[in-house]
Amino acid sequence: MILWADSLLVVCWLPFSCLFVRPVRRSFLFESDPVLPVSRSPVSSLRGAASVSAPSRREARRSETHAALIEGAMRLLSTQGFDATTVDEIAASAGISRRTLFRYFPTKADIVTAWAQNMTDVLTASVESCPADFSPPDIIRTALEAVVPEMAKNRAEAFAFVCLIERTPALLSVSLRKYAGWEDALAVALASRLPASPDQALAARVAARSGIAAFRTALDEWIRLRGRPALVPILRRVLVLQAELLPRLSEDPEWVSRGRPALGGSRARPA
């Protein structure tokens, strides 16, 4: 058998019976490629494997750089402030040049947008993986708790970054878009779990928006407490209050003032 590999002639002596081997269907490595032939020569298969693995390595490096830029930006922005942090500093934190950074993110605000999108992706994945027997409150709580660890590597950094967003007008729109994405993901999931009715989609949106309101309320309380307690227990407490508050207040307007424990551990006192 004679194989041509570019300008190199390779001669292989094979048993005569090998010349009549039935062609094998395409390798599992190329099953997703609709334009490849059914069978390949050894040389072309090796070339194909190289062409598949090379982009994968490039994509892996790009993903690593993307994540390093977000992490470095969060650290710098939370400690130095949005305006005081330069693009050059963010690029240096990821070990790349300023020019390379702009291939990933046109502006500093876009890096924060990517950070917010990461949390939206986590929330969406959490919603989609909820068991079928989860109730709407279970879905909301599970999804919101899933995004908390994605805020930052540690509580202090997360607190500083959240405060930065709250006091930086250029970043508030990023935060609002993030919450809108969360509401959409929750509403889609909840709509399929609610009983069929003319108001099914509307009820799902109301429940989703209520869940996001609970998260934002918990975040505000966390900021008020200077980030000292963990955020998740505050979030759980707010969700419980949300579930109990309106029904209780409709029956007993003085329910809150009669000793409901406060988040800080003490009990609320009548005004």
N, C-alpha and C positions, 0 to 999 in steps of 0.2 A: 504493500500500500504506500502511496506517495502523498504526503501532505505538504502543501505550500503555506508557509508562514512568512508573509512579506517577501523578502528576498532570500530567505533561508529555505533550502530544500531539505526535507526530512524524509528519509526512506525507512519504512518499517516493514520487516518481514513477518507476515502473519500467516497462520494456517489457512488453507484454502477455504475451509468451512466458515471462517470468520467473515468472509466477504458477503455472506448471505444472512447475516444477523438481521432480524426484523427491526426496523427503526423504532426507537423508543419515543414515547410522547414527551413533550417538553418538560424540562426539569421543574420541580416545585419552586425553584428559585426564580423562575420567569413566568409563573402562571398568571401573574397580573398584567403581563405585557401582551397586548392583543396583536402587535405587529410582528412578533418574532415567529420564525418558521417552526414547524413541528419538531424537526430534528436539527442538530447542530454538530459541526465537527468539533473535535477537542479544542482546537486553537480558537475557534470563534466563541466557544463556550467560556473559555478562560477570559477572552476579551470582554464578554458580556458580564462575567462576574466582577471584573475589575471596574467596568462602567457603573455597575450597581453599587459596589462598596464605596467607590470614591465619593459620590454625592452624599452617601450616608455619613461618612467621616466629616465632610464639610458641614453638613447640617448639624452634626453633634457639636463641632467646634463653634458654630454660629449660636447654637442654643446655650452653650456654656458662656460665651461672651455676652449674650443677651441677659442671662441671669446675673452675671457678674456686674454688669452696668446697673441693673436695677438695685442690686444689693449695695453697691458702692454709692449710688445716688441717694438711697434711703439713709445710709449712715451719714453722709456728708450734709445732706439737706436738713436732717433732724438736728445736727449739732451746730451747723453754721448758719442755717437759714436759707431760704430759696434764693433771694437776690444776691447774697454774699458768696454762694457757691458757684464756681465757674465750670464751664463745660470741660476745660482742660483738666481740672481736678477730678471730675467724674471719669474722664477717659483714662487718666493715669491710674485711678483706683482699679480699673479692669485690665491694665497693662496694654492699652491700645492708644493710638493717636487720636487727636481731635477729629481729623478727617475721617478716620474709620468709624468713630462714634456716630457721625452724621449719617452713615449708611444704615444705622440701626434706628436712630431717633433724630428727627429734625430739630427738636427743641427739648429743653429740660422738662417742660410740662408733659411732653409725650412719654418721658420715662415714668412719670407718676401715673399717667394713663395706663401704661403697660402693667405697672404694679396693681392698679385697680382691676384691670382685666384678668390678671392672674387669680385674684380673689373671686371674681365672677365665674371664672372657669371652675374653680374648686366648688363653689356653691352649686353650680349647675350639675356637676358630676355627683355631688352628694345627694341632690334631689333625685336624680335619675336612678341612684342605687338604693333608695329607700325601699324596704320591703312592701309588698302589696297590702299588708294588713296595717300599715302605719296610718294613723289618723292625721288629718290636716295639721293639728297642733304639733304632733310628733315630727312631721316633715319640716315644718317651719323651724322648730327648735334644733333639729339635727343639722339642717342646712346652715343656719346662722352660727351654730357652734363650730362648724367645720371651717369657717373662714377666719376665725380668731387666730389660730396658729400661723396663718399666712400673712398676718399683718406685719410681722417682723420676727427676727430671731429671738428677741428677748422682750420682756415687758417694758423696760425703760426705753428702748429704741422705738417700740410701737407707740408708746405714749407720746414721745417727742414728735414722732412723725404725724400722728393724728392731730396734735396741737398745731403743728405747722400748717396742715391743710386747712384747719378751721380759721387760722388767722391770715391766710394768704389768698386774696381775692382771685388770683390767676388759677388757683387749684380748686376752688369751690365748685366750679362747673364740672371738673373731673369727678369730684365726689358725687355730685348729683346724677351724672350719667351712670356712675357705678351702681347707685341705689336703684335707678330705673331698670338697669339690666337684671338686678336681683329680683325686682318685682315681677318682671316678665318671666323669668325662670320659675319662680314660685307659682305664679298664676297658672302657667301651663300644667305644672305637675298637680296642683290642687284641683284644677277643673276636671281631671280624669278621676279624682277620688270622691268628688261630691255627688250627691244624688241628682239624677237627671231632672231638670226643671227649666222653665223659661229664663230663670235668673242664674243658671249654673255658672256661666262665664263671669257674670257680674259678681257673684258671690266669691268666686275664686280670686278676682282682682281685689275685692275688699279685704279678704283674708290675707292675701299677699302683701298688700300695702300696710295692713295693720302689723304684720310681722316685721316689716322693714322699719316702721315707726317705733316698734319696741326696741329694735337694735339701736336705732339712733338715740333713743331715750337712754338706753343703757350706756351708750358711748358718752353722752353728755354727763351722766352721773359719774362715770369713771373719770372723766376729765375734772369734774368738780372735786372729786376725792383725790386728785393729783396722781392718779394711776397706782395708788398704793395697794388696793385690793385687786384680785384677779378680775378680769372682765367677764368671764363665763358665769361665775355665780351671780353677778349683778344682772346679766342678761336673763338668766333663769328666773330670778326674782321678778324682774319686770314682766316677763311673759306670764308668770303666775298672777301678778297684779292685773295685767291686762285681761286675763280670762275671768277674773273674779270681780273686777271693779264695777263695770257697768251693771251687771245683774244685781250685785249687792247694793249699789247706790240707788238703784231704782226701788229697792225694797226698804233700804235703811240708809238715808243720806248721811247719818253720823257714824257709819261703820268705820271709816278710816280713822277718825279722831278718838275712837275708843280703844286704843292700845294696839293697833296693828304695828308689829315690829318694824323699825326703820332699817334701811340698808346698812347703816353703820353699826347695828347691833342693839341700839337703845330702842325703846318703844316710843311711838309718836304720842305727843301730849296734846290735849285740847288747846286751841288757841285762846 
